[in-house]
Amino acid sequence: MVSSPQAVSTKALSDKLNRQMIVILDFGSQYSELIARRIRETEVYSEVLSYRTTPEQIQALNPKGIILSGGPSSVYAEGAPHCDPGIWDMGIPIFGVCYGMQLMVQQQGGKVEQADRAEYGKASLHIDDPSNLLADVEEGTTMWMSHGDSVTQMPNGFEVMAHTENTPCAAIANSEKKMYGVQFHPEVVHSIGGMALIRNFVYNICECEPTWTTEAFVEEAIREVKARVGDKKVLLALSGGVDSSTLAFLLHRAIGDQLTCMFIDQGFMRKGEPERLVTLFEEQFHIRVEHVQARDRFLEKVKGVTDPEEKRKRIGHEFIRVFEEQSKELGPFDYLAQGTLYPDVIESADTNVDPKTGERVAVKIKSHHNVGGLPKDLQFKLVEPLRKLFKDEVRKVGRALDLPDEIVNRQPFPGPGLAIRILGEVTAEKLNILRDADFIVRQEINRRGIYHDFWQAFAVLLPVRSVGVMGDQRTYAFPIVLRMVSSEDGMTADWSRVPYDVLEGISNRIVNEVDGVNRVVYDITSKPPGTIEWE
């Protein structure tokens, strides 16, 4: 949850950008961040705040509208989260989604009870009043339901705007008080008419203008970094992922040679990536990169380790030690740049605030690696220009800064790298095998023009051997697992229905070109129940 001090700092940032804002009060919904993303897709700024945020704190942000999120509770249950009733008297348009609508009904004098029949999944929306919130939403459009409670008595002044076969009050409104609610989730991709409804609330009801643009963000972020850093030096842990790379470009645009990037080569990256990264940043874009060669150290730390969590822990701890040693040699530095994104701000408490200065100080490296915290005695001040952005917005900023497409559209890659795509103990031999196999996967999907069809596509090495035959010779070698999935955000994923000729081409190349492999299999497990990565 975003705390009230962050709400105060949000206003200062909002004022600088002359933003119009929609505030989202979070009641514990898994979709609260998604609501914020959908609002931002309309080029209007949005922030997620705790449902405990007071009317005074909300008013200080001067929002154009308030959205009450869904949530797992029943509004009539003991201990259910309730917002301050004062928000209903603020004169700001309010839009309740699922639980948010039920809370609005309850606190406005209506009644919510357990439904005779719960409703989950797709439902056809029948529109009773096509004006206002439901303008341009097609009759019979599909909306996504997820509720076990329903409105059984409407508050005074409210009218039903839409219903479904199972839900008489699927959309309601009190236009005089500018209060609106829907029983479904317009923010999810399954709600076909959802974005039309959201645009109606943002543009027609809240009267917002589309001022939240990538260009405006880049321009203001550069000004803010210059003002904050001045002539001081900044250190950035560079991983090669889209977050840290975009941050490097943004900082270099703002402060030039005051920026030093540290790239720690732990030996678990893909074939050719470390060399390509350093060449790209130093030779092509003239951004200083300290290339720290630490492959032997990391390999020694995971020697004999088979438990995946222990691997991650050891890699994370060693990363911290290397970073600490190198930063002292290269420094001193006044600021540490972190690729913190907005989901980190909402979900994480891994930051401290210096009570004397009010500066945030580093406890955890929130770069693309996410490998663990820096020691508390390394009291860097933080500079985090991306901390209000979602991943898709970071990619847009990257494009605006002319990052190469190979970085902007890079598939997600775990911080521990290939170490967690090798099940069991990690050895130099297994790393070489997996690098070669993974390289073939990437080559083939790039060659066929389907790289962007996947959220992730990669190879996994299993710690078993099987019998095979090559050239009349018996082999006893490792299998490679191909993992290719489609997803919007990595929270859920489906295995990709890859054409057989693509799988055949990849398999043939791997078994013929990679020593130590005689079998290729394809993982057809979705998430859930599986995960995208194997460890």
Protein Blocks (a to p, Z undefined) as FASTA:
>chain_A
ZZfklmmmmmmmmmmnopacdddddehiaklmmmmmmmmmnopacddddfklcfklmmmn
opabdcddddfbdfkbghiacddfklmmnopacddehjlmmmmmmmnopacdddfbdced
jdddddfblghjlgoiaghiacddddfbdcfbdcehiacfbdcfklmblbccdfknopac
dfbdfkbmklmklmmmmmmmmmmmnopacfbcfklmmmmmmmmmmmmnmmaccddddehi
aklmmmmmmmmmmnommpccddddehpacehklmmmmmmmmmmnopacddddfklmmmmm
mgoiabfklmmmmmmmmmmmmmmmmmmmmmccfbdcdfbdfklmmmpccbccdfklopac
dfbdcbfkonoccdfklccddddfklmccfklmmmmmmmnopafklmmpccddfklmmlm
cgcjddfklmmmmmmmmmmmmmmmmmnopmmmpfbdcddddfbdcdddeehiacdddddd
ddddddfkomaccdddddfklmmmmmmmmmmmmghiabdcddfbdcdfbdfblZZ
